[in-house]
Amino acid sequence: MSLITTNRVLVPIDFSTESWQALAETRDFVNDSANIYVIHVLPHLNPADPGVAWNTVNDRTRKQNVEKNLLEQLSAPKYQGINYYVAIGDPSSQIIDYAKNENIELIVIPSHGYTGLKRFFLGSVAEKVVRFSHCPVLVLRR
């Protein structure tokens, strides 16, 4: 039995440099791109946002835009076959639920390394995923 599996690996993407680096390192580690799953979680819309008030933004168009962007970013030959999904809600909850539903065996997630008040107010998605995930979580630090 291997300590770290290369089957069904999930990499949450928030479009930060750290998340793309985590995906690149996962791709180098996992031989078959079909075993890599990418998820991006959009936060719920705030009813006070101008786009919501003027009906120019909705969840469907937001998801379509992110899916289009992910498709462009993952169009390189080395990423062919990667599975991707866009969810809406609390990032840590959505990542954990998706991992459980897809029988993910390993989650590779970057940590932005927030400390102090920034961490208190923003929370730590990586910390929550580590705490509540059903499978091993590999946290990559800067």
C-alpha positions as CSV (number, residue, x, y, z in Angstrom):
1,M,0.0,0.0,0.0
2,S,1.3,3.4,-1.0
3,L,1.2,6.3,1.4
4,I,0.1,8.7,-1.3
5,T,-2.1,7.5,-4.1
6,T,-2.1,8.6,-7.7
7,N,-5.7,7.6,-8.3
8,R,-8.6,10.1,-8.1
9,V,-6.7,13.2,-6.9
10,L,-8.6,16.4,-6.3
11,V,-7.0,19.9,-6.7
12,P,-9.1,22.9,-5.7
13,I,-8.4,25.9,-8.0
14,D,-9.1,29.4,-6.9
15,F,-7.1,30.9,-9.9
16,S,-4.2,31.9,-7.6
17,T,-0.6,31.3,-8.5
18,E,-0.4,28.8,-5.7
19,S,-3.4,26.7,-6.9
20,W,-2.0,26.5,-10.4
21,Q,1.4,25.5,-9.0
22,A,-0.4,22.8,-7.0
23,L,-2.1,21.5,-10.1
24,A,1.3,21.5,-12.0
25,E,3.0,19.6,-9.3
26,T,0.1,17.1,-9.1
27,R,0.2,16.6,-12.8
28,D,4.0,15.8,-12.6
29,F,3.2,13.3,-9.8
30,V,0.1,11.6,-11.4
31,N,0.8,9.9,-14.6
32,D,-2.7,9.8,-16.0
33,S,-4.5,13.2,-16.3
34,A,-7.9,11.3,-16.1
35,N,-7.1,10.7,-12.5
36,I,-7.0,14.4,-11.7
37,Y,-10.1,16.3,-10.7
38,V,-10.2,20.1,-10.4
39,I,-12.9,22.0,-8.6
40,H,-13.5,25.7,-8.4
41,V,-16.1,27.0,-5.9
42,L,-17.8,30.3,-6.4
43,P,-19.2,32.1,-3.4
44,H,-22.9,32.8,-3.1
45,L,-24.0,36.0,-4.8
46,N,-24.6,39.0,-2.5
47,P,-28.1,40.4,-3.1
48,A,-26.7,43.9,-2.6
49,D,-24.2,43.5,-5.5
50,P,-25.1,45.8,-8.4
51,G,-25.0,43.0,-11.0
52,V,-27.6,41.1,-9.0
53,A,-29.8,44.1,-8.4
54,W,-29.8,44.9,-12.2
55,N,-30.2,41.2,-13.2
56,T,-26.9,41.3,-15.2
57,V,-25.3,38.5,-13.1
58,N,-26.6,35.2,-12.1
59,D,-25.2,31.8,-10.9
60,R,-25.6,30.2,-14.4
61,T,-23.6,32.9,-16.2
62,R,-21.0,32.9,-13.5
63,K,-20.5,29.1,-13.8
64,Q,-20.4,29.3,-17.5
65,N,-17.7,32.0,-17.4
66,V,-15.6,30.0,-14.9
67,E,-16.0,26.8,-16.9
68,K,-14.9,28.6,-20.1
69,N,-11.8,30.0,-18.3
70,L,-11.0,26.6,-16.8
71,L,-11.3,25.0,-20.3
72,E,-8.9,27.6,-21.7
73,Q,-6.4,27.2,-18.9
74,L,-6.5,23.4,-19.1
75,S,-6.3,23.2,-22.9
76,A,-2.5,22.4,-22.8
77,P,-1.7,18.9,-24.0
78,K,-0.4,17.9,-20.6
79,Y,-3.8,18.7,-19.0
80,Q,-5.9,16.8,-21.6
81,G,-8.4,14.5,-19.8
82,I,-8.5,16.4,-16.5
83,N,-12.0,16.4,-15.0
84,Y,-13.2,19.8,-13.8
85,Y,-16.3,21.0,-11.9
86,V,-17.6,24.3,-10.8
87,A,-19.7,24.6,-7.6
88,I,-21.4,27.4,-5.7
89,G,-21.3,27.7,-2.0
90,D,-18.9,27.5,0.9
91,P,-15.5,26.5,-0.5
92,S,-14.5,24.0,2.2
93,S,-17.9,22.3,2.3
94,Q,-18.2,22.0,-1.4
95,I,-14.6,20.6,-1.7
96,I,-15.3,18.0,1.0
97,D,-18.7,17.0,-0.5
98,Y,-17.3,16.7,-4.0
99,A,-14.4,14.6,-2.8
100,K,-16.8,12.3,-1.0
101,N,-19.2,12.0,-3.9
102,E,-16.5,11.3,-6.5
103,N,-14.6,8.8,-4.3
104,I,-11.5,11.0,-4.3
105,E,-8.5,9.3,-2.6
106,L,-6.3,12.4,-2.1
107,I,-6.8,16.1,-2.0
108,V,-3.9,18.4,-2.9
109,I,-4.6,21.9,-1.7
110,P,-2.3,25.0,-1.4
111,S,-2.2,27.1,1.7
112,H,-2.0,30.8,1.3
113,G,-0.4,31.1,4.7
114,Y,-2.7,33.8,6.1
115,T,-2.1,34.7,9.7
116,G,-3.5,37.0,12.3
117,L,-6.6,39.0,11.6
118,K,-6.7,38.1,7.9
119,R,-6.9,34.4,8.8
120,F,-9.5,35.1,11.5
121,F,-11.8,37.0,9.1
122,L,-11.2,34.9,5.9
123,G,-10.9,31.5,7.6
124,S,-8.7,28.8,6.2
125,V,-10.2,26.6,3.6
126,A,-7.2,24.3,3.7
127,E,-7.6,23.9,7.5
128,K,-11.3,23.0,7.2
129,V,-10.7,20.6,4.4
130,V,-7.9,18.9,6.5
131,R,-10.2,18.7,9.5
132,F,-13.3,17.3,7.8
133,S,-12.1,15.4,4.8
134,H,-12.7,11.6,4.5
135,C,-9.4,11.1,2.6
136,P,-5.8,12.2,3.1
137,V,-5.1,15.9,2.3
138,L,-1.7,17.1,1.1
139,V,-1.3,20.8,1.9
140,L,1.3,22.6,-0.1
141,R,2.9,25.7,1.5
142,R,4.6,28.5,-0.2
